[in-house]
């Protein structure tokens, strides 16, 4: 299956335009897991599903809001229509549209678009990753300094002891953005807990192609099968390889706050 990565970027951009328009009549409600969902999430997922399956009829589709659509496929899309729904709902500008492609349990391509920032991240297995056309490549570190920034999800802040690690601490409220920002060297690394495959499929492809790796807090390399099957409840760390070794020695389970 040939992937037209330029077409995927244009699809994400069109989804962003639709999402910005839908904000004018946004409504929200609580899902069974006590997280917020909006009409924007549902409209954009439906749009992306229809376009992707029409353009690539021999693929499957997994979205956050409506689950798996169609028959099980070896090649499937993993889509989060709005990554950062809480941010969007509260009027904050950092939220993105995440379109990932999996071949089995391997990331094959990913596009992550931040409409409010007009930032388009994309990557393709073996072909590199980019931000608005500029190639991404991380700079590895042997340790973190006071001005290096570690980003963590709210759950990671509650479940990982970060007190032994120097540097600035940040949380963005969207794991796709956090991983892409790590690929773009805006963050030295990022941590998250209990992500779903549609949360991270696109961003991990982008980060891997920029030179990042992903490990569980225990030290095991991340296998996407574990994320797909939701077998791991520990924190996932995304960082360049040497920095991952350092973080493995300094980060511990436990509460930061």
CORTALIN-V541191 format. One record per residue. N is the residue number from 1. RES is the residue in one letter. PSI is psi in radians with two decimals (NA if undefined). Layout:
# CORTALIN-V541191
{{N RES PSI} {N RES PSI}}
This chain:
# CORTALIN-V541191
{{1 X 2.10} {2 X 2.35} {3 X 2.14} {4 X 1.62} {5 X -0.51} {6 X -0.67} {7 X -0.71} {8 X -0.67} {9 X -0.77} {10 X -0.62} {11 X -0.79} {12 X -0.68} {13 X -0.73} {14 X -0.69} {15 X -0.66} {16 X -0.73} {17 X -0.76} {18 X -0.70} {19 X -0.75} {20 X -0.67} {21 X -0.71} {22 X -0.39} {23 X -0.45} {24 X -0.38} {25 X 0.70} {26 X 2.38} {27 X 2.67} {28 X 2.72} {29 X 2.96} {30 X 2.36} {31 X 3.07} {32 X -0.48} {33 X 0.22} {34 X 0.45} {35 X 2.69} {36 X 2.53} {37 X 2.56} {38 X 2.90} {39 X -0.48} {40 X -0.81} {41 X -0.87} {42 X -0.72} {43 X -0.76} {44 X -0.66} {45 X -0.76} {46 X -0.76} {47 X -0.83} {48 X -0.73} {49 X -0.84} {50 X -0.77} {51 X -0.78} {52 X -0.77} {53 X -0.47} {54 X -0.68} {55 X -0.58} {56 X 1.33} {57 X -0.31} {58 X 0.40} {59 X 2.82} {60 X 3.00} {61 X 2.19} {62 X 2.07} {63 X 2.78} {64 X -0.72} {65 X -0.61} {66 X 0.06} {67 X -2.66} {68 X 2.37} {69 X 2.28} {70 X -2.90} {71 X 2.72} {72 X 2.33} {73 X 2.64} {74 X -0.64} {75 X 2.14} {76 X 2.68} {77 X 2.46} {78 X 1.92} {79 X 2.26} {80 X 1.89} {81 X -0.65} {82 X 1.82} {83 X 1.94} {84 X 0.69} {85 X -0.67} {86 X -0.74} {87 X -0.85} {88 X -0.79} {89 X -0.58} {90 X 0.20} {91 X 0.26} {92 X 2.59} {93 X -0.13} {94 X 1.64} {95 X 2.65} {96 X 2.92} {97 X 2.11} {98 X 2.10} {99 X 1.87} {100 X 2.59} {101 X 2.24} {102 X 2.41} {103 X 1.80} {104 X -2.07} {105 X 0.31} {106 X 2.34} {107 X 2.19} {108 X -0.57} {109 X 2.72} {110 X 2.45} {111 X 2.30} {112 X 2.07} {113 X 2.26} {114 X 1.71} {115 X -0.72} {116 X -0.47} {117 X -0.21} {118 X 0.82} {119 X 2.14} {120 X 1.95} {121 X 2.46} {122 X 2.73} {123 X 2.73} {124 X 2.35} {125 X 2.16} {126 X 0.00} {127 X 0.15} {128 X 3.10} {129 X 2.78} {130 X 2.72} {131 X 2.00} {132 X 0.71} {133 X -0.20} {134 X 2.29} {135 X 2.54} {136 X 2.38} {137 X 2.13} {138 X 2.77} {139 X 2.12} {140 X 2.72} {141 X 2.60} {142 X -0.35} {143 X 2.92} {144 X 2.47} {145 X 3.07} {146 X -0.51} {147 X 0.10} {148 X 2.56} {149 X 2.23} {150 X 2.21} {151 X 2.42} {152 X 2.57} {153 X 2.86} {154 X -0.65} {155 X -0.67} {156 X -0.68} {157 X -0.60} {158 X -0.41} {159 X -0.11} {160 X 2.33} {161 X 1.89} {162 X 0.10} {163 X -0.39} {164 X 0.03} {165 X 2.07} {166 X 2.89} {167 X 2.99} {168 X 2.52} {169 X 2.35} {170 X 2.76} {171 X 2.29} {172 X -0.33} {173 X 0.19} {174 X 1.92} {175 X -0.57} {176 X -0.79} {177 X -0.76} {178 X -0.74} {179 X -0.75} {180 X -0.67} {181 X -0.55} {182 X -0.72} {183 X -0.52} {184 X 0.12} {185 X 0.29} {186 X -0.57} {187 X 2.58} {188 X -0.57} {189 X 2.95} {190 X 2.68} {191 X 2.51} {192 X 2.89} {193 X 2.33} {194 X 0.79} {195 X 2.70} {196 X 2.79} {197 X -0.58} {198 X -0.34} {199 X -0.64} {200 X -0.16} {201 X -0.86} {202 X -0.85} {203 X -0.65} {204 X -0.66} {205 X -0.78} {206 X -0.78} {207 X -0.74} {208 X -0.75} {209 X -0.36} {210 X -0.06} {211 X 0.12} {212 X 2.81} {213 X 2.95} {214 X 2.31} {215 X 2.73} {216 X 2.80} {217 X -0.51} {218 X -0.27} {219 X -0.24} {220 X 2.50} {221 X 2.50} {222 X 2.22} {223 X 2.15} {224 X -0.39} {225 X -0.63} {226 X -0.64} {227 X -0.76} {228 X -0.75} {229 X -0.05} {230 X 0.84} {231 X -0.24} {232 X 2.35} {233 X 0.02} {234 X 2.99} {235 X 2.51} {236 X 2.34} {237 X 2.26} {238 X 2.16} {239 X 2.92} {240 X 2.73} {241 X -0.82} {242 X -0.68} {243 X -0.60} {244 X -0.72} {245 X -0.78} {246 X -0.81} {247 X -0.57} {248 X -0.48} {249 X -0.38} {250 X -0.47} {251 X 2.42} {252 X 2.67} {253 X 2.57} {254 X 3.06} {255 X 2.41} {256 X -0.68} {257 X NA}}
